[in-house]
Amino acid sequence: MIRVVIADDQALIRGSFRVLVESEPDLAVVGEAETGAEAVELALRERPDVVLMDVRMPEMDGIEATRRIGGASRVLMVTMFDLDAYVYAALRAGASGFLLKDTPPADVLAGIRVVAAGEGLLAPRVTRRLIEEFARAPAMPRVKGLDGLTEREREVLMLIARGLSNTELADHLRLSAATVKTHIGRLLMKLDARDRAQLVIAAYESGLVGAAQ
């Protein structure tokens, strides 16, 4: 059972997400939070698998709440705002995924499962916006461990940063699903990354993605 906390300052949205989540036999809502501070308290107490976190909330925003939750739970940001600053700040704070509130319900449910399984998730158009932004920006200092990557691992990292799923990676590179998972596992280890979202950050911050545009 995947345990979920819903954090949003609007009761109607919290209720909608609760109905959606609890319609699935493998998902359960273990708490709701109206503010970022309440979200932190709930996450640290209940230790849910996933926190559905809004960005803009009173007392403490979702980005700061995500930072304070740390590794206690995985955070899936769900917001109506797709500004680059929010996406980047959320990922830097430790969010494992980022979806927009106009995402179809089935995709929200899939996102919860993906993040709970330890993978990062970015809405396709959010990924495109990030790529465009970082392609224009000057490269930042090289990420630790990047020099130790093989050419294939660099290729996999760039494709992850562009938003490709494991299945799409396998098709694009003509590799088996198991081989793709092995490459991702090595990337996580070499770059000391918790999940795919942190791999995306590493690719952007190193300039690896921009250099390949």
C-alpha positions in Angstrom: 0.0 0.0 0.0 1.3 3.4 -1.0 0.6 5.9 1.8 0.0 9.5 0.7 -0.3 12.9 2.4 -2.1 15.8 0.5 -0.8 19.3 1.1 -2.8 22.2 -0.4 -4.4 25.3 1.0 -7.6 24.8 -0.9 -10.0 22.4 0.7 -11.8 21.6 -2.6 -8.5 20.6 -4.2 -7.5 18.5 -1.2 -10.9 16.8 -1.3 -10.6 16.1 -5.0 -7.2 14.6 -4.6 -8.4 12.4 -1.7 -11.3 11.0 -3.8 -8.9 10.4 -6.7 -6.2 8.7 -4.6 -8.6 6.6 -2.5 -10.3 5.3 -5.7 -7.3 3.1 -6.2 -6.8 -0.1 -4.2 -3.1 0.3 -3.8 -3.2 3.9 -2.6 -4.3 5.4 0.7 -4.5 9.0 2.1 -3.0 9.1 5.6 -3.4 12.9 6.2 -4.1 16.3 4.8 -2.3 19.6 5.3 -3.5 23.1 4.7 -0.1 24.8 5.2 3.5 24.0 4.5 4.2 23.7 8.3 1.4 21.2 8.7 2.8 19.2 5.7 6.2 19.0 7.4 4.6 17.9 10.7 2.5 15.3 9.0 5.3 13.9 6.9 7.7 13.6 9.8 5.0 11.9 12.0 3.3 9.7 9.4 6.3 9.0 7.2 4.1 8.6 4.0 5.6 7.2 0.9 4.6 10.3 -1.1 3.5 13.9 -0.3 1.4 15.6 -2.9 2.7 19.2 -2.3 1.4 22.5 -3.6 3.9 25.3 -4.1 2.0 28.3 -2.8 0.6 27.8 0.8 0.4 30.1 3.8 2.9 30.2 6.7 5.5 28.1 4.7 5.5 27.5 1.0 5.8 24.0 -0.5 9.4 24.5 -1.5 10.6 25.2 2.0 8.3 22.4 3.3 10.0 20.0 0.9 13.4 21.1 2.1 12.4 20.4 5.7 10.9 17.1 5.0 14.2 16.0 3.6 14.4 12.2 3.0 11.5 11.4 5.3 9.1 11.1 2.4 9.3 11.6 -1.4 7.6 14.8 -2.6 5.6 15.2 -5.8 4.9 18.8 -6.4 1.5 19.4 -7.9 0.8 23.1 -8.8 -0.9 25.3 -11.3 2.4 27.3 -11.8 4.9 26.0 -14.4 7.4 28.9 -14.0 11.1 27.7 -14.3 12.0 29.2 -11.0 9.5 27.1 -9.2 10.5 23.9 -10.9 14.2 24.3 -10.3 13.7 25.5 -6.7 11.5 22.5 -6.0 13.9 20.0 -7.4 16.8 21.6 -5.6 14.8 21.4 -2.4 14.6 17.6 -2.9 11.3 17.1 -4.7 11.2 13.8 -6.7 8.7 15.0 -9.2 6.7 17.9 -10.6 3.2 17.8 -12.2 0.8 20.6 -13.1 -2.8 20.7 -11.7 -4.2 20.3 -15.2 -2.5 16.9 -15.5 -5.1 14.2 -16.3 -6.1 12.2 -13.2 -4.7 9.0 -14.5 -1.3 10.6 -14.9 -1.4 12.0 -11.4 -2.0 8.4 -10.1 0.7 7.1 -12.3 3.0 9.9 -11.0 2.4 8.9 -7.4 3.4 5.3 -8.2 6.5 6.3 -10.1 7.7 8.6 -7.3 6.9 6.0 -4.7 9.0 3.5 -6.6 12.0 5.8 -6.4 12.0 7.4 -9.8 11.8 11.1 -10.6 9.0 12.6 -12.7 8.7 15.8 -14.6 5.7 16.8 -16.7 6.8 16.9 -20.4 6.3 20.6 -20.9 8.1 21.4 -17.7 11.0 19.4 -18.9 11.1 21.3 -22.2 11.0 24.7 -20.3 13.9 23.6 -18.1 16.0 22.5 -21.1 15.3 25.8 -22.9 16.3 27.8 -19.8 19.5 25.9 -19.1 20.5 25.7 -22.7 20.7 29.6 -22.6 22.5 29.8 -19.3 26.3 29.5 -18.9 27.5 26.1 -17.6 27.9 25.9 -13.9 30.9 24.2 -12.1 31.2 20.5 -13.0 29.2 18.1 -10.9 31.3 15.8 -8.8 31.6 12.4 -10.4 30.8 13.5 -13.9 34.3 12.8 -15.2 33.9 9.2 -14.1 31.0 8.5 -16.4 31.3 6.4 -19.5 30.2 7.7 -22.9 27.1 5.5 -22.7 26.3 6.7 -19.2 26.6 10.4 -20.4 24.2 9.6 -23.2 21.7 8.0 -20.8 22.0 11.0 -18.4 21.3 13.5 -21.2 18.2 11.5 -22.3 16.9 11.3 -18.8 17.3 15.1 -18.5 15.2 15.4 -21.7 12.4 13.5 -20.0 12.6 10.1 -21.6 11.2 7.2 -19.6 13.0 3.8 -19.2 10.9 2.4 -22.0 11.8 5.3 -24.3 15.4 5.0 -23.3 15.5 1.3 -24.2 13.8 2.0 -27.6 16.1 5.0 -28.4 19.3 3.2 -27.4 18.2 -0.2 -28.6 19.0 -1.7 -25.2 17.0 -4.1 -22.9 15.0 -2.7 -20.0 17.4 -4.4 -17.6 20.4 -2.8 -19.2 18.8 0.6 -19.0 18.1 0.1 -15.3 21.7 -1.0 -14.8 23.0 2.3 -16.4 20.6 4.4 -14.3 21.7 2.6 -11.1 25.4 3.3 -11.9 24.5 7.0 -12.6 22.8 7.2 -9.2 25.8 5.8 -7.5 28.5 7.7 -9.3 26.7 11.1 -9.0 25.5 10.4 -5.4 21.9 11.1 -6.5 18.8 9.9 -4.7 16.6 9.5 -7.8 16.0 10.6 -11.4 15.1 14.1 -10.4 18.5 14.6 -8.9 20.1 13.2 -12.1 18.2 15.9 -14.1 19.6 18.6 -11.8 23.1 17.1 -12.2 22.8 17.2 -16.0 21.5 20.8 -16.0 24.0 22.2 -13.5 27.0 20.6 -15.3 26.0 22.1 -18.6 25.9 18.6 -20.1 22.4 19.0 -21.5 23.0 22.5 -22.9 26.2 21.4 -24.6 24.3 18.7 -26.5 21.6 21.0 -27.8 
